[in-house]
């Protein structure tokens, strides 16, 4: 059609999805383990010090900050209200939330933290919890792992007696934390510790690296022979080996200041005996780390956390479950379909709706499914004015679809005016009780009217940009509503406006950070302005809400007074025309060239393109912006670009080895000129930028198949030592997807998520199967109604048939997962990782 956007726009493809595409083409059968985190940081209370301060909160994977809230000024109990959702691109031990006291002149002070071990995250998934803040102790702030080889040798002395010698080969470390934003200068101490001995040795210091290569070997005498008589500072008998342990401590060399503890590991010598072990060990905090008697004095933090780890098998394993879900819209009645049953058995419907909508979107099956569940929803709707107002399966599916499909639509329509409101705010408070001293209510009402008019105008003019899929869904809802209430001429419009105005535009206005229209939650005054605008948009978009009878129902009299200034006919006609346009299946030609879609922006560091006066290239902080047309960087946000790369000229986007510049989280953008080297602020940000750039350039005809994973420095490529700068790359590109392969959703991952939900709720499925198979369901009184009375069973025979298919399919997938886990555990290395 002539509308903006394809009929199925979906979330960014993950690198794993692109890898899966290549694996499928190559006949690969790899298993992928993918992690994601979502949730919300609500508020904190009883924080120390007990006085008005400026607070912010961060999310850390081990010691790496990956998310930061806006600063809440002058508060004792700051409300952050910020949601988070991101993929986790690496392994980690701890998920931590830190509360900071913001300082202008000094270093920000860490008030306390909530630290949750990765294995314990499942306890809190999907639940809102208050967590007591723990003190921040440097001995407990660790991350990374160490690679050791341990061996116990028997040596024959000159007099023929036997003694034991411990050999400790410390090979390398990986993922050590940054110190003050820079790579650390690590060294290790290796000790043999027992009740009466502590023999310690030390490696050399490695400069500016988070992944030091030590490759040093140390020897310790473990036992003496029975004929050994010389007394020394210690003497160990054979039986004491049970009490010996190897301890490796990692430190950052402080030069002129105190060394910083980075973590430790302990291995009992008795597990070695006469064997040799080689393994990676996760660094652990000190035993006395994070212990304090004042843990109740620091305050508490309210969080909602949902961590998922998906073990995604090769695509063919999901064929049966996928087909069962995709044919849901054809099942009669819809309540007997696999997709509907999934949402019935899940305690939190959001957990089910998210992967289900993505999967149906990916396979172009969403519109008929939404139409089917909406028709079921309408059967229970008795009054036209309450249509699609509840949290039913139909409304949740449409909500999720709009978030996914309408992301770019929102940015094109609302981002410019939201930026204006947030960056140059005008006072808009019209509630007499909340007016500040010196405020003029009439002036504020004019300011609010200006903003409301501007937002409303942008919305009603945006129908040409509305994605076709949204229009198809609205078309179905409109006609279903008219069929359900044939005598109400307005219901076909309210069916659409209840979604597009109330659940889409109004929600995006009041929470621009949630929809990526702004990087952070706005400040209190701007939030209040956005709330008033959102209320106005809901009212203007609700069919017939400007009539006097409707206005009189306003709880706030000041809003009633505000809407009296609006001309009803003018706004009603604009809304009617807009709703007609967005619920039509007719194609429309754009009036002019479409604007570039804003995809991502943020602050990062880039390596200088030219040389400095002293001949050395350095890194500079810049503001980066990616649209559907170009990738640019600027000295500051909202300034003119100082360097531009057209998207069509980008040949590849790949990670850059840390060893190139001794910097973490680096990637490279390859284009016609020299590579652009960029450092992101953390691993999540780097992964998101790489995915966004790969997604927008995936159809470029001249994409490279090979690249250099390291930089060209001092006349040669660090990776392959080639001396010609324009020589072909030495490694295959990880995103080498053909231009005609457009994977926008990882369908296998979404199916794996659904499989996990069915597995968790297997007992409910079995009870529902028993209920359907029992004559008591449709003849005579029900027994034990609590087991199934909350389920919708319209056709027990059809539902029983579907349940049997689901249970059989899930059991087969269980077997496949168990085989993989068994294989992984049998090949795992000894160690604490």
C-alpha positions in Angstrom: 0.0 0.0 0.0 0.9 3.6 -0.1 0.9 3.9 3.7 4.1 4.4 5.7 5.6 1.2 7.1 5.3 -2.4 6.1 2.2 -4.5 7.0 4.2 -6.1 9.8 6.7 -4.0 11.6 8.3 -5.7 14.6 11.0 -5.2 17.2 14.7 -5.0 16.3 16.2 -8.3 15.3 18.7 -9.6 17.8 22.2 -10.6 16.9 21.1 -14.1 17.9 18.3 -13.9 15.4 20.7 -13.0 12.7 23.0 -15.8 13.7 20.0 -18.2 13.6 19.3 -17.1 10.1 22.8 -18.0 9.0 22.7 -21.2 11.0 19.4 -22.2 9.3 20.9 -21.5 5.9 24.0 -23.5 6.7 22.1 -26.3 8.3 23.4 -25.4 11.7 21.9 -26.9 14.9 23.3 -24.7 17.6 21.5 -24.1 20.9 21.3 -20.4 22.0 21.0 -19.2 25.6 19.5 -15.7 25.6 18.8 -13.5 28.6 16.5 -10.5 29.1 15.5 -8.2 31.9 12.4 -6.0 32.3 10.7 -4.3 35.2 10.2 -1.0 37.0 12.0 1.0 39.6 9.2 2.6 41.6 10.3 4.6 44.6 12.5 4.6 47.7 11.7 5.5 51.3 13.4 6.3 54.6 16.7 7.1 52.9 19.8 8.1 54.8 20.8 10.9 55.4 17.3 11.9 56.6 17.1 15.2 54.8 16.0 16.5 51.4 18.5 15.4 48.8 18.8 14.8 45.1 18.7 11.0 44.4 19.0 8.8 41.4 19.1 5.0 40.9 21.3 2.8 38.7 21.0 -0.8 37.5 24.3 -2.8 37.4 25.3 -6.1 36.0 28.0 -7.0 38.6 30.0 -3.7 38.6 28.9 -2.4 35.2 26.2 0.3 35.1 23.7 -0.4 32.4 20.8 1.9 33.3 20.3 5.1 35.2 17.2 7.0 36.2 16.5 10.7 36.1 17.6 12.6 39.2 14.7 13.3 41.6 15.4 16.6 43.3 14.9 17.6 46.9 13.2 14.5 48.2 13.1 12.2 51.2 11.2 9.4 49.4 12.1 9.8 45.7 9.6 8.4 43.1 11.5 7.3 40.0 8.7 5.5 38.1 11.0 4.3 35.4 10.6 1.1 33.4 13.4 -0.9 31.9 13.7 -3.5 29.2 16.9 -4.8 27.6 18.7 -7.9 26.5 21.7 -9.0 28.6 24.5 -9.7 26.2 27.0 -11.4 28.7 27.2 -13.6 31.8 26.9 -12.0 35.2 26.7 -13.1 38.9 24.8 -10.2 40.5 22.0 -7.8 39.5 22.3 -4.7 41.6 20.4 -1.5 42.1 22.3 1.4 43.7 20.8 4.5 45.2 23.0 7.6 44.8 23.0 11.0 46.5 23.8 13.4 43.6 26.6 15.8 44.3 27.4 18.9 42.2 31.1 19.4 43.2 32.1 16.0 44.6 31.8 12.4 43.6 28.2 11.1 43.9 27.7 9.2 47.1 26.3 5.6 47.1 23.7 5.5 49.8 23.0 1.7 49.6 22.2 -1.1 47.2 20.0 -4.0 46.5 22.1 -7.0 45.2 20.4 -10.2 44.0 22.3 -13.3 42.9 21.4 -14.4 39.4 20.2 -17.8 40.7 17.7 -16.0 43.1 16.1 -13.7 40.5 13.4 -16.3 39.8 12.1 -15.7 43.3 11.1 -12.2 42.5 10.0 -12.5 38.9 6.8 -10.6 38.1 6.3 -9.5 41.7 6.4 -6.0 43.2 8.7 -6.1 46.2 10.2 -3.7 48.8 13.9 -4.5 49.2 16.0 -3.3 52.2 19.1 -1.4 51.1 22.4 -3.0 52.0 25.6 -1.0 52.7 28.1 -0.7 49.9 31.2 -2.5 50.9 34.3 -2.5 48.6 35.0 -6.1 49.6 31.6 -7.2 48.1 31.9 -5.3 44.8 33.3 -7.9 42.5 32.9 -9.2 38.9 34.9 -11.3 36.4 36.5 -14.7 36.4 39.9 -16.3 36.6 41.3 -19.2 34.6 43.4 -21.6 36.7 45.2 -24.9 36.2 45.9 -26.8 39.5 48.0 -29.9 39.8 49.3 -31.9 42.8 52.6 -33.6 42.1 54.6 -36.2 44.1 58.3 -35.6 44.2 61.1 -37.9 45.3 63.7 -36.2 47.4 67.5 -36.8 47.4 67.2 -39.3 50.3 64.4 -41.2 48.5 61.5 -40.0 50.6 58.2 -38.7 48.9 56.7 -35.2 49.3 53.8 -33.4 47.6 54.1 -30.2 45.5 51.2 -28.0 44.4 51.5 -26.3 41.0 49.2 -23.3 40.4 49.2 -21.9 36.9 47.2 -18.7 36.8 46.5 -18.2 33.1 44.2 -15.2 32.6 41.3 -13.2 33.9 38.2 -12.0 32.0 35.7 -9.2 32.7 37.4 -7.4 35.6 35.6 -4.1 36.5 36.5 -0.6 35.3 38.1 1.6 38.0 37.0 5.2 37.8 35.8 4.5 34.3 39.1 3.2 33.1 40.6 -0.3 32.6 42.3 -1.5 35.8 46.0 -2.4 36.4 45.4 -5.9 37.8 47.7 -8.3 39.6 47.0 -11.5 41.5 48.3 -13.0 44.8 48.3 -16.8 45.0 48.3 -18.3 48.5 48.4 -21.7 50.1 46.5 -21.3 53.3 46.1 -23.6 56.3 45.7 -23.6 60.0 49.4 -22.8 60.6 50.6 -21.4 57.3 50.0 -18.7 54.7 52.5 -19.0 51.9 51.8 -16.2 49.4 53.2 -15.3 46.0 52.4 -12.5 43.5 52.1 -12.0 39.7 53.3 -9.1 37.7 51.0 -6.1 37.3 49.3 -5.9 33.9 48.6 -2.4 32.7 45.2 -1.0 31.5 43.3 -4.2 30.9 40.1 -5.9 32.1 41.3 -9.2 30.5 44.8 -9.7 31.8 47.0 -12.5 30.4 49.2 -13.6 33.4 50.5 -17.1 32.3 52.6 -17.4 35.5 53.2 -20.6 37.4 53.8 -20.9 41.2 55.0 -23.9 43.2 54.1 -24.7 46.8 55.4 -27.5 49.1 52.3 -29.2 50.5 53.6 -32.1 52.7 57.0 -33.0 54.1 58.4 -36.6 54.2 58.1 -38.4 57.5 62.0 -38.3 57.8 62.1 -34.5 57.5 63.3 -33.1 60.8 64.3 -29.5 60.2 62.0 -27.1 62.0 60.7 -24.0 60.1 57.9 -21.4 60.5 55.4 -24.2 59.6 55.3 -27.9 59.5 52.5 -29.8 57.7 51.8 -33.4 58.3 50.0 -35.7 55.8 46.6 -35.5 57.5 46.6 -31.7 57.4 46.0 -31.6 53.7 42.3 -31.8 54.5 42.6 -28.2 55.9 44.6 -26.6 53.1 43.2 -24.4 50.4 44.5 -22.4 47.4 43.4 -18.8 47.5 43.7 -16.4 44.5 43.0 -12.7 45.2 42.8 -10.1 42.4 43.8 -6.5 43.0 44.0 -3.3 41.2 47.5 -1.7 41.6 46.9 1.7 43.1 50.5 3.0 42.5 50.4 5.9 45.0 47.0 5.1 46.5 45.7 2.0 48.2 45.2 -1.1 46.1 41.6 -2.0 45.4 40.2 -5.5 46.0 38.7 -7.1 42.8 37.6 -10.5 44.1 38.9 -13.9 45.2 38.5 -17.6 44.7 39.2 -20.5 47.1 39.9 -24.1 46.1 40.4 -26.9 48.7 43.6 -28.8 48.0 41.9 -32.1 49.0 39.7 -32.1 45.8 42.9 -32.3 43.7 44.6 -35.3 45.1 46.7 -36.6 42.3 44.6 -35.1 39.5 45.0 -32.0 37.4 42.2 -29.5 37.0 41.8 -26.6 34.6 38.7 -24.4 34.9 37.3 -20.9 34.9 36.3 -19.7 38.4 33.9 -16.8 39.1 35.4 -14.2 41.4 33.7 -14.0 44.8 33.4 -11.3 47.4 35.4 -11.6 50.7 33.7 -13.6 53.4 33.2 -10.6 55.6 32.0 -8.5 52.6 28.6 -6.8 52.8 28.0 -7.7 56.5 26.9 -4.8 58.7 24.7 -4.4 61.8 23.1 -1.3 60.4 21.4 -2.8 57.4 17.9 -1.5 58.5 19.0 2.1 58.7 19.7 2.9 55.0 16.1 2.8 53.7 14.3 0.6 51.1 13.6 0.4 47.4 10.5 -0.8 45.6 11.1 -2.8 42.5 9.4 -5.1 40.0 11.9 -7.4 38.3 11.4 -10.0 35.6 14.5 -11.9 34.4 14.2 -14.6 31.7 16.8 -17.0 30.4 15.7 -18.8 27.2 17.4 -22.0 26.0 16.5 -21.8 22.3 16.8 -25.1 20.4 17.1 -25.4 16.6 14.0 -24.3 14.8 12.7 -27.7 13.8 12.2 -28.7 17.4 9.4 -26.0 17.7 7.5 -27.0 14.5 4.6 -28.8 16.3 4.1 -26.1 19.0 4.4 -23.3 16.5 1.9 -24.8 14.2 -0.5 -25.4 17.0 -0.3 -21.7 18.0 -0.5 -20.3 14.5 -3.8 -22.1 13.7 -5.5 -20.6 16.8 -7.6 -18.1 14.8 -9.1 -21.0 12.8 -10.2 -23.0 15.9 -13.9 -22.8 16.7 -14.6 -21.6 19.3 -11.6 -19.4 19.8 -11.6 -20.2 23.5 -10.6 -23.8 22.6 -7.4 -22.6 20.8 -3.8 -23.0 22.0 -3.2 -19.3 22.1 -6.3 -18.6 24.1 -5.6 -21.4 26.6 -2.0 -20.0 27.0 -3.4 -16.7 28.2 -6.0 -18.4 30.4 -3.5 -20.5 32.4 -0.9 -17.8 33.0 -1.3 -15.9 36.3 0.1 -12.7 34.7 -1.5 -12.4 31.2 1.3 -10.0 30.1 3.8 -12.8 30.3 1.8 -14.7 27.7 0.6 -11.8 25.5 4.1 -10.5 24.8 5.6 -13.6 23.1 2.2 -14.6 21.6 1.7 -11.2 19.8 5.3 -11.2 18.6 5.0 -14.8 17.2 1.6 -14.1 15.5 3.0 -10.9 14.1 6.0 -12.6 12.7 3.8 -15.2 10.8 1.2 -12.6 9.8 -1.5 -14.3 11.9 -2.3 -11.5 14.4 -5.2 -9.7 12.7 -7.5 -12.8 12.5 -6.6 -13.8 16.1 -7.4 -10.3 17.4 -10.7 -10.3 15.5 -11.7 -13.6 17.0 -10.9 -12.7 20.6 -12.4 -9.3 20.2 -15.7 -10.9 19.0 -15.7 -13.0 22.1 -15.0 -9.9 24.2 -17.9 -8.1 22.6 -20.3 -10.9 23.6 -19.9 -9.9 27.2 -20.2 -6.2 26.6 -23.7 -5.0 27.4 -23.3 -1.2 26.8 -21.8 0.5 23.8 -20.1 3.2 26.0 -18.0 0.6 27.8 -16.6 -1.1 24.6 -13.0 -2.3 24.9 -12.5 -0.5 28.2 -11.3 -3.5 30.3 -8.1 -5.5 30.4 -9.3 -8.4 28.3 -7.1 -10.6 26.1 -8.3 -8.6 23.1 -7.3 -5.2 24.6 -4.0 -6.5 25.8 -3.1 -8.0 22.4 -4.0 -4.7 20.6 -2.0 -2.7 23.2 1.1 -4.8 22.7 0.7 -4.7 18.9 0.5 -0.9 19.0 3.7 -0.7 21.1 5.6 -2.9 18.7 4.2 -1.8 15.3 3.6 1.8 16.2 6.9 2.6 17.7 8.2 4.6 14.7 4.7 6.0 14.1 4.8 7.6 17.6 8.3 9.1 17.0 7.4 10.6 13.7 4.1 12.0 15.1 4.9 13.1 18.7 8.6 13.3 19.3 9.1 16.9 18.0 6.3 18.4 20.0 7.3 16.3 23.2 10.8 17.6 22.8 9.6 21.1 22.7 7.4 20.6 25.8 10.3 19.0 27.8 13.1 21.3 26.7 11.3 24.6 26.7 8.5 24.1 29.3 5.9 26.7 29.8 3.8 26.8 33.1 0.5 25.0 32.4 -1.0 24.4 35.9 -4.7 25.3 35.9 -5.7 23.7 39.1 -6.1 26.6 41.6 -5.0 24.4 44.5 -1.7 23.6 42.8 -0.8 27.0 41.4 2.6 28.4 42.5 3.0 31.9 43.9 3.1 34.4 41.0 1.4 32.0 38.5 -1.4 33.4 36.4 -4.1 30.8 35.7 -5.3 32.5 32.5 -1.7 32.6 31.1 -1.2 29.0 32.1 -4.5 28.0 30.4 -3.3 29.7 27.2 0.0 27.8 27.4 -1.9 24.5 28.0 -4.2 25.3 25.1 -1.3 25.9 22.8 0.3 22.6 23.7 -3.0 20.6 23.4 -3.8 22.2 20.0 -0.3 21.3 18.8 -0.4 17.7 20.0 -3.9 17.2 18.7 -3.1 18.7 15.3 -0.1 16.4 14.9 -2.2 13.4 15.8 -5.1 14.0 13.4 -2.7 14.8 10.6 -0.8 11.6 11.0 -3.1 9.1 9.5 -0.9 8.7 6.4 1.9 7.5 8.7 -0.2 4.9 10.6 1.2 1.4 9.9 -1.0 -0.8 7.7 -1.2 -3.5 10.3 -2.7 -1.1 12.9 -5.2 0.0 10.3 -6.2 -3.6 9.5 -6.8 -4.3 13.2 -8.8 -1.0 13.6 -10.8 -1.9 10.6 -11.8 -5.3 12.1 -12.6 -3.8 15.5 -14.8 -1.1 13.9 -16.9 -3.5 12.0 -17.2 -6.0 14.8 -18.5 -3.1 17.1 -21.0 -2.0 14.5 -22.2 -5.6 14.1 -22.6 -5.9 17.9 -24.5 -2.6 18.4 -26.2 -2.0 15.1 -28.4 0.8 16.5 -25.6 3.0 17.7 -24.0 5.0 14.9 -21.1 6.2 17.1 -19.9 2.9 18.4 -17.7 2.1 15.3 -15.7 5.2 16.1 -15.5 4.7 19.9 -14.2 1.2 19.3 -11.2 2.6 17.5 -10.7 5.8 19.6 -10.6 3.7 22.8 -7.3 2.3 21.5 -5.7 4.9 19.3 -6.4 7.9 21.6 -6.8 6.4 25.1 -4.3 3.5 25.0 -1.8 4.8 22.5 -1.3 8.5 22.0 -2.5 9.6 25.5 -0.3 7.0 27.2 2.7 8.0 25.1 2.2 11.7 26.0 2.1 11.0 29.8 5.0 8.5 29.7 7.3 9.5 26.8 10.3 7.7 28.3 8.4 4.4 28.2 7.9 4.8 24.4 11.5 6.0 23.8 10.3 9.5 23.0 12.6 10.8 25.7 15.6 9.2 27.4 14.3 9.7 31.0 11.2 10.3 33.1 10.5 14.1 32.9 10.8 16.3 36.0 7.8 16.8 38.2 6.6 20.1 36.6 6.9 18.7 33.1 5.2 15.5 34.1 2.3 17.5 35.4 2.0 19.4 32.1 2.1 16.1 30.1 -0.6 14.6 32.4 -2.9 17.6 31.7 -2.2 17.3 27.9 -2.9 13.6 28.1 -6.2 14.1 29.8 -7.2 16.6 27.2 -6.2 14.3 24.3 -8.3 11.5 25.9 -11.3 13.8 26.1 -10.9 15.2 22.6 -10.4 11.7 21.2 -13.4 10.2 22.9 -16.4 10.4 20.6 -19.0 13.0 21.7 -17.1 13.8 25.0 -17.3 17.5 24.4 -21.0 17.7 24.9 -22.2 19.6 28.0 -23.5 16.5 29.6 -20.1 14.8 29.3 -18.2 17.9 30.6 -20.4 18.0 33.7 -19.2 14.6 34.6 -15.6 15.8 35.1 -14.3 15.3 38.6 -12.0 18.4 38.3 -14.0 21.6 37.7 -10.9 23.3 36.3 -10.8 20.8 33.4 -14.5 21.4 32.8 -13.7 25.1 32.5 -10.8 24.5 30.2 -12.8 22.4 27.7 -15.5 25.1 27.5 -13.1 27.0 25.3 -13.1 24.3 22.7 -15.4 24.3 19.7 -17.1 20.9 19.7 -17.9 20.6 16.0 -14.5 21.5 14.8 -12.7 18.9 17.0 -15.4 16.2 16.5 -15.1 16.4 12.7 -11.3 16.2 12.9 -11.5 13.1 15.1 -14.1 11.5 12.9 -12.0 12.0 9.7 -8.9 10.7 11.5 -10.7 7.6 12.8 -12.1 7.0 9.3 -8.6 7.1 7.8 -6.9 4.9 10.3 -9.6 2.2 10.2 -9.7 2.1 6.4 -8.1 -0.6 4.3 -7.8 1.7 1.3 -4.3 2.7 0.3 -3.4 6.3 0.4 -0.5 8.0 -1.4 1.7 10.3 0.8 1.4 14.0 0.0 5.2 14.4 -0.2 8.5 12.8 0.7 8.3 10.9 4.0 10.4 12.2 6.9 13.3 10.0 8.0 12.4 7.8 11.0 14.3 8.6 14.2 15.7 5.3 15.5 18.2 5.9 18.3 20.3 8.6 19.9 22.7 8.9 22.8 26.1 10.0 24.1 29.2 7.8 23.3 32.9 8.2 22.6 34.5 8.0 19.2 38.1 7.8 18.2 39.3 10.9 16.4 39.3 10.6 12.6 42.4 12.8 12.1 45.6 13.3 14.1 46.1 15.7 16.9 49.1 18.1 17.0 51.3 15.6 18.8 50.4 12.9 16.3 48.2 10.8 18.6 44.5 10.0 18.0 42.3 10.4 21.1 38.7 9.7 22.1 36.1 12.4 22.3 32.6 12.4 23.7 30.0 13.0 21.1 26.2 12.9 20.6 25.2 10.2 18.1 22.0 10.0 16.2 20.7 7.2 13.9 17.7 7.7 11.5 16.4 5.6 8.7 18.6 7.7 6.3 21.9 8.6 8.1 24.2 8.0 11.1 25.6 11.2 12.5 27.5 12.5 15.4 27.4 16.0 17.0 29.5 18.0 19.5 26.3 18.3 21.6 22.7 17.3 21.4 20.6 19.5 19.0 23.7 20.9 17.4 24.5 20.5 13.7 26.2 17.2 12.8 30.0 17.4 12.4 30.2 14.0 10.6 27.5 12.1 8.6 27.4 8.6 7.1 24.5 7.8 4.8 22.9 4.5 5.9 23.2 3.2 2.4 27.0 3.6 2.6 27.5 1.5 5.7 29.2 -1.8 4.8 29.3 -3.6 8.2 28.9 -3.0 11.9 30.9 -5.2 14.2 32.4 -5.4 17.7 36.0 -4.3 18.1 38.5 -6.3 20.2 39.2 -4.7 23.5 42.9 -5.2 23.0 42.9 -2.6 20.1 42.7 0.4 22.4 42.5 -1.3 25.9 38.8 -0.1 26.1 35.7 -2.1 26.7 32.3 -2.0 24.9 33.8 -0.9 21.5 32.4 -1.4 18.1 33.2 -0.3 14.5 31.2 1.2 11.7 32.7 0.3 8.3 31.9 2.6 5.4 33.6 4.0 2.4 36.3 5.8 4.4 38.4 4.6 7.4 36.4 2.7 10.1 34.7 4.7 12.7 35.6 3.4 16.1 33.1 4.0 18.9 33.0 3.2 22.6 29.6 2.8 24.3 29.0 3.4 28.0 28.2 -0.3 28.8 27.6 -3.7 27.3 23.9 -3.3 26.9 24.2 0.0 25.2 26.9 -1.3 22.8 24.7 -4.3 21.9 21.6 -2.1 21.3 23.6 0.2 19.0 25.1 -2.6 17.0 21.6 -4.2 16.6 20.0 -0.9 15.5 22.8 -0.2 13.0 22.6 -3.8 11.6 18.9 -3.6 11.3 18.8 -0.4 9.3 21.6 -1.5 7.0 20.7 -5.1 6.5 19.4 -4.6 3.0 22.5 -2.6 1.8 23.7 -4.2 -1.4 27.4 -3.8 -0.7 27.5 -5.3 2.8 30.9 -6.9 3.6 31.3 -10.6 4.3 34.6 -10.3 6.1 36.1 -7.7 8.4 39.0 -7.1 10.8 38.1 -7.6 14.5 41.0 -5.4 15.6 42.3 -2.0 14.6 44.9 -1.0 12.1 47.7 0.5 14.2 51.4 1.3 13.6 51.3 0.0 10.1 49.5 -3.4 10.6 46.2 -5.0 11.5 46.5 -6.2 15.1 44.3 -9.3 14.3 46.1 -10.8 11.3 49.3 -8.7 11.1 48.6 -7.7 7.5 50.4 -4.5 6.6 48.1 -3.3 3.8 45.3 -1.2 5.3 42.7 -2.0 2.7 43.3 -5.7 2.7 40.2 -8.0 2.9 39.1 -8.8 6.5 40.3 -11.9 8.3 37.0 -12.8 10.1 33.5 -13.5 8.8 31.0 -10.8 9.6 28.5 -11.9 12.2 25.6 -10.2 10.5 26.3 -11.4 7.0 22.6 -11.9 6.2 21.5 -11.7 2.5 19.5 -8.7 1.5 16.4 -10.7 0.9 16.4 -12.3 4.4 14.5 -10.0 6.7 14.1 -11.5 10.1 12.4 -8.9 12.3 11.4 -11.2 15.2 13.2 -14.2 16.6 10.2 -16.6 16.2 12.0 -19.5 17.8 12.8 -17.5 20.9 9.2 -16.4 21.3 8.0 -20.1 20.9 10.6 -21.1 23.5 9.1 -18.5 25.9 5.6 -19.9 25.3 6.9 -23.4 25.9 8.4 -22.3 29.2 5.0 -20.8 30.2 3.2 -24.0 29.4 5.8 -25.9 31.4 5.4 -23.7 34.4 1.6 -24.0 34.3 1.5 -27.7 33.4 -0.6 -28.5 36.5 -3.3 -26.1 35.4 -3.3 -27.6 31.9 -3.8 -31.0 33.4 -6.6 -29.9 35.7 -8.3 -28.2 32.8 -7.9 -31.3 30.7 -9.5 -33.3 33.5 -12.4 -30.8 33.7 -13.1 -31.0 30.0 -12.9 -34.8 30.0 -15.4 -35.1 32.9 -19.1 -35.3 32.2 -19.6 -33.1 35.3 -18.4 -30.1 33.2 -21.4 -30.1 31.0 -23.8 -32.5 32.8 -24.7 -32.1 36.5 -23.1 -30.0 39.2 -19.4 -29.1 39.0 -17.0 -30.7 41.5 -14.0 -28.8 43.0 -14.9 -25.6 41.0 -11.7 -23.8 42.2 -9.6 -26.0 39.9 -11.2 -24.7 36.7 -14.1 -22.4 37.4 -12.1 -19.4 36.3 -11.4 -20.9 32.8 -13.6 -20.3 29.8 -14.8 -23.6 28.5 -17.3 -23.1 25.7 -16.7 -26.4 24.0 -15.3 -29.1 26.3 -14.6 -31.5 23.4 -12.6 -29.1 21.3 -10.8 -27.7 24.4 -9.9 -31.2 25.5 -8.5 -32.0 22.1 -6.3 -28.9 22.0 -5.1 -29.4 25.6 -4.0 -33.0 24.8 -2.0 -31.6 21.8 -0.4 -29.0 24.0 0.6 -31.4 26.7 2.0 -34.0 24.3 4.0 -31.3 22.4 5.4 -29.8 25.6 6.4 -33.2 26.9 8.4 -33.9 23.7 10.1 -30.5 24.1 10.9 -31.4 27.7 12.8 -34.4 26.4 14.8 -32.3 24.0 15.7 -29.8 26.7 16.7 -32.5 29.1 19.1 -34.0 26.5 20.7 -30.6 25.9 21.1 -29.9 29.6 22.6 -33.3 30.2 25.0 -32.8 27.4 25.9 -29.3 28.7 26.5 -30.6 32.2 28.7 -33.5 31.1 30.9 -31.1 29.1 31.1 -28.4 31.8 34.5 -27.7 33.3 35.2 -28.1 37.0 35.0 -24.8 38.8 32.6 -22.3 40.3 31.3 -20.8 37.1 
